[in-house]
Amino acid sequence: MLTSRRAELGLRRAFLLALTGAVLTGCSATLPVEQRMSLPGLPERVELTEVPFYSQDDHQCGPASLAMALNWAGARTTPERLVPQIYLPARHGSLQPELLVATRRLGYLGYVLEPGLDSVLLELAAGHPVVVMQNRGLGWYPVWHYAVAVGFDAGHQEVILRSGRQKRHVVSLRVFERTWRRAEYWALVVLPPGEMPPTARESPYIQAVLGLEQLGHWRAAALAYRAAVARWPQSLSARMGLGNSLYATGDLAGAQQAYRQATLDHPTAGVAFNNLAQTLADQGHWQEAEQAAQRAVSLGGPLLASYKETLRAILARSSQ
């Protein structure tokens, strides 16, 4: 009998980068980045008026801010529904990982931006609201706060926020940058799977999509990986992630296509040949499956034991 496909998929995903992230508390080493509003091609003014507004109760700016971003992305939720998931009474606020997990639990992509104003401006110009973290207190007495950036005015050097009980809070760039810098420039975009942040980098993006996989959102992950393949056609991680997600949904033809392309782009990637072999075997293409499995074993690597088991199972079944 073939070994568990879901278990093997988990093993093969081991070559992807593990999720990491620093933790700060919201609502409860500074980077030397020069903040400017002078990017080439940047609009003079942007305001995303369609972003919904939820007034933020005391200490619950995290649920309110995330609800605004999620509803803009298409989710049906409220701050009240999010409070049990992300609000920590002992800390009087919400931690960043909780915001990410809650986003992924609903099947949406949460992507943490690179530190710096440029990332926020480019996302806003692309029509994406940005959840930002601020420290509105002092270094020795922090007052953590989440808000949603919905626009900017380059001429007046201003940022437009959904913040606290204000639907349209206009703040000078200098004040915004100072409070945001104290929170290490943390910023998050929440997007429907398949919509790519213009500022996305390959490795952090793949990590974000892995979060959807871990929660079993395979169809959402497949959409996100398709966007990654379109942006980075030679990415082995994106191509393998797409194949794994399609396989998990039962789309064997789509998975086979993804794995086969991975073997063409990366002829020394044993994991691509192994997964292709398994998918071919599941469709009864025994000769091709055996050839792909043999190739995986010949390439070896840290997953060699899994490759040998795949080959053994294929030979056993094809002889029956």
N, C-alpha and C positions, 0 to 999 in steps of 0.2 A: 504494500500500500504506500501511496505517496504520503510524505510527512505533511503536517498542517501548513496550508498555504499562508494563512494569516500569520502564523508564527515565523515562517520564513521571510515574509514581507517585512516583519519587524526586524529580523536579523539583518536583512539586506539594507535597510535604511540606516544601519549603523555607520555607514561611510559618510552620511550627511552630518553637517555640523550640529552640535548639541545646542539647545537653547540656553542662553545666558542673559543676565540683566541685573543692573544695580537696583536697589530698593530704597525708595524714599517715601515718606508719609505725606499725603496730601490733606489739606484742610486741617490740619492740626498745628574740591580744589578748583576753583573758578577757571574757566577756559579763556585764554586771551584772544577772543574773537572780536574783530572790529565789525561792528554792526553798521550796515549801509542799506539804502533803498535805491541802489543805482545799477541793478543788474541789466545787462543788454536785453532789450525786448520786453522788459517788464512793464505792464500797464502803469499809468500814472495813479490810477485809483481802482480798487476792487472792493465790492461789498456783496457778500452772499446773503441776500435778504431772505432767501427761502429756507435758511436754517431755522428750525423751530426753537422756541425758547421755553425753558423751565426755570422758574424762580428757584434759587438755591437756599434751602433752609440752613439753619446754623449747623456747621460742621459737615454738611452733606453736599458739598460742591462736587465731589467725585461722581456720585450717582446722577446728579443733574447734568453735569457736563457730558458724561458718557451717553446719557439718554438723548441729548441733543444730537450728538454725532451719529448715534445708531439710527435714530429716526430719520435723519437726513439721508443715511445710506439705504434706508428702506425697511428697517426693522420696526416691529410694533412692540414698543416697550415704554415704560415710564420710570422716573426716578424711584418711585415706591417699589416697583418690581426689582430694581437693581440693588436697593439698599441691603437686603439680606445677603447678596452675593459679594458685595465689595466694601461695604461700610464696616469698619472695625471700631466698636464703641470704646474699647480700651485705649485706642489711639486717637479717638475723636477725628477719624478721617479714613482715607482709602489709600492702599498701597498700589503702586504702579502695576505689579504683576496681576493683582486682582482685576484691574481694568482690562488688561489684555485677555485674561482667561474668560471674563464675562463676555467680551466681544466675540471671541472664538466659540464660546458655548452656543451663541446664537447663529453661528455659521458665517460670520463676517471677518474680514481681514483687518487685523490691527497691526500697523507698521509704525515703529518708533523712528522718528526722523534723525538725521545726522544733526549734531549740535550746531547752531548758528542760525541767524536770521534768514539767510538765503534760502534754506530749506523751507521755512514757513512761507515766505513770500511766493516761492515757486508753486507750492501746493495750493495756496490761496488763488493764485493766478490760473491754476488748472481747475478751479471750482471746488476744491476740497477744503472744508473747514478743518481746523486743527485744534485738538485739545492740548492746552499748555499748562504746565505747572509753574507756580510762582511762589516765592517767599516774600510776603508783603510785610514781614517784620524786620528784625535785625539779625546779624550773624549769630549773636549770642542769645537771641530770643526769636526763633523762627515762627512765622505765621504762615503755614502752608495753605495753598489755595489752588484749585483747578478752575480754569475758564476755557472758553472756546473762542479762538480767533476766527473772525468771519470776514475780515477785510483790512485794508490799509489805504492810507492817503500819502503818497510819496512827497507831494508838494508841501503838505503841512507836517510831514514827519510824524504821522499818527497811526496807531493801530486800533482797530475796532473789535471789541470783545462782547460776547455774551458772558456776563460776569455777575455773580451775586444775585441781586434782585433787579439788575439793570439789563434790559434786552439789548440796549445799544450803548455800551460803555466805551467812550472814545478817550484814549490815553496817549500821551506823548510817547514817541519812540524811546526817548531817554528813560522815562519812568518804567515803561514796559521792559526794556532791556535789562534794567537794573534788578527788577524783581524776578525776572526770568533767569538771569545769570545766577542768582543765589540758589536756584533749583537746578543748576547744571544744564540749563537749556533743554530740559525734557519736553518733548512734544510728540503727539500721536495723531495719526490719521486713521479713520475707520472707513473702510471701503467695501462695496459689494465684491465678492470673489470674481476675478477676471478683470477688474479695473485696476490699472497699475499706477502707483504713485510715480510722478515724473522724476522724483529725486531718489527713487529706489536704487539700492546697490544689490548685486546678486546674492552674496552670502546672507546678509540680514533678511532679505526678502524670502529666501528659501527657508530660513529659520522661522519666519512668521507663518509660512504655509504649513510647515511641519506641525505647528500648533493646531491647525485645523485637522490634520491627519490624526493626531493623538486623541482628539475628541470624536473621531469617527465620521467627520464631515467629508466623506470621500468625493462626492460630486462637487462640493465647493472647492476642495483641494485641486481637483482636476481642472476646474476653470482657472484657478490661480496659477497652476503650473503651465497651462496653455499660454497665459499671458507672459510667463517667464520665458518660455521657449521662443515666443515671438520677439521678446526683447534681447535674449541671449541665446541664439540658436545653437551655439556650441557648448552650452552648459550641460555637463553630464548629470549634475544634481537635478536640474529642472526636467531633463528628459526622463530620467529614472523615476522621479517623483510623479510625473505624468503617467508613466506606464504603471506604477504601483497603484495609483488612484483609480485608473481605468480598470485594472485587474480586480480591485476590490469591489467595484460596482458591477462586475460581470461582463464588462465590455472587452472580451478577449481579443477581438480583431483590432480594436484601438490600442490595447496594451501591446500586442505583438508589433504593431507599426512603430510605436514609441521605442520599444526595446531594440527593434532591428535598426532604427536610425541611430540609436545610441552605440550599437556595435560598429556602425559605419563611421561615425564621428570619432569614436574612441576604441579602436581595434585591440587595445591592450586592457580593456576594462572587463575583467572576468565576471563581475556582477551583472553586466548587461547581457552577456552570452548565457549565463545561468538562468536569468529571468526569461530570456527569449526561449530557451530550451523548455522551461516549465510551461510557458504559454502555448508553445507549439504542441507539446505533449497533451495538454488539456483539450486541444482541438483534433487530436488523433494524427498529427503529422509526425509520425515516429522517426522516420529517417532524418528529417531536418532537426528534430529535437535532439536526437542522439549526437549529431554532428556539433550542434551548438553546445551541448553539455560537455562533450569531449574537449571543445575549445576552452571552455571555462576552467576545466580541470588542468589543462596544459598551462594556462596562464597562472594558476595558483593564487597565492595571496592569503590574507587573514581569514577569508571565508572559504578556504579550500575544502574543509570538512563538509560544509553545506553543498558545495558544488559536487563533491563525490556522492553524497546522498541523493542529489537530484539525478545524477547519471545512473546510479544503481537502480533507483525507482523506475526510471524510463526504460532501462534494459529489461527489468523484470516484467513490466506491463506490456511492452511491445512483443515479448516472446509468448505471451498468453494467447 
